[in-house]
Amino acid sequence: MKQYIAIVASENGKVIKYIDFDVEADASQHVATHGGFVVSDPGGPVDYWEVSGENVTYNSAAQASDEAIQQAENEIIRLESKITNRRLREASADTAAGSEAGRTWLRDQDALIAAQRGLLNGN
């Protein structure tokens, strides 16, 4: 991202259209022709820029929250993928080739998944 941003369009506090420039004068000239306003690069990804009037800020907390959610979702997928047919057989009754160790593993795995889901639900 270049140092100066011409915000050409925004809606509901989000940037819809922008162009970045190395020189503030170039950004100002663009805005004079096409409308909008000029700001210094607020940093972070554009998806996390928030527009209020002619101010643009980077919401790092929203990005961190989204990344934490994505990480929890990825961990749930990883943990659930470990519950294979073999693991389910091992968790079945002793008379069906299962064992207490297999049942313990499955309960522990379920607890790990529940913990990740709790993160998603804010618990």
N, C-alpha and C positions, 0 to 999 in steps of 0.2 A: 504494500500500500504506500502510495506517495504521501507527502506531508500535508497537502491541502486537499480538502474534499468539497466539491460543489454538490450540494444536496439539491437535486432538481425536483424531486417529488417525495413526499412522505404521506403516510396515512395511518391513522390510529396509533401514532407514536412510533411508527416503524419506517425506516428508509425504504422507499420503493425504487428510486432511481438516483444514481449518483455517478460522478466521474471524478477520478483523483488526478491531481496535478502536482508537479514538483515546485512550481512557482505560484505564489498567492495571486499575483497579478493575472496570470492566465486563468485561474479559477474564477476570479472576480469578473474577468471579461466574458467568460462563458455564462456566468449567472446573469450578467447584464443583457446578454442576448436571449437566453433561454429561460430565465427566471430561476428562483431558488435563492440559496444563500451559501456562504462559504464558511467552513469550520476547519480547524486543525484536526488531523487524524486523531480520533478518540482512542484508537487502539482496539485490539480484539477483533473477532469476526463481526462482519456487518450484521449478521442475524441477532447480535446482542447489543446493537446500537439503539438507543432510545432518543426520540426527538421530542423536544418540548420547546415550542416557539421556534427560535433560531439557534437553539442549543442542542448539541448531540453529545450524549454520554455513553460510555461502555458499561454495561451491566455485567460485571464479572461474577457476581453472586448467581445470577440466572444461568450463566454458562457453567459454573461449578455445579449447580444443582442438576442441570441437564446431563452433565458428564457423570455425576454420581448415579443418576437413574440408569443411564446406559450401561455403566459398569455393573450395577446390580442385576439388570436384565441379562447381560452376558454371563454373569456368574450363575444365575438360575439355569440358563440353557446348558452351561457346562456341567453343573451338578446333576441336572435331570438326565443328561445324556449318559451318565455313569450308571443309571438304573437300567441295566440290561436284563434280558430274560434269564441269564445265568444268576444274576443277583436276586431276582425275584424268586427263582427256584430255591436259592440258598436261604431265603427268608420265609419259605413256606414251612408247614408243619414238619416235625422230625420224621413222620411216617411218609412224607413225600420228598425225601432227600434234603430237607431243610435242616437248619441248625440254629442254635441260640446266637451264635456269632453272626450268622447271616441276618437274623432278625434285628440284632443290635446295630449292625451296619446300616440297614435300611432305615431304622428309626433315627440314627444319627444323621443320615443323609437328608431325611425329611426335615429334621430340625435345622440343618444348614440352609435348606431351601426356604423354610419358613422365616428364618432370620433375614434373608435377602428380600423376601416379599414384605417383611416388616419395614425395611428401609424404603421400599417403594411407597408404602402407605404412610410413611412418616412416623412409624412406631419405633 
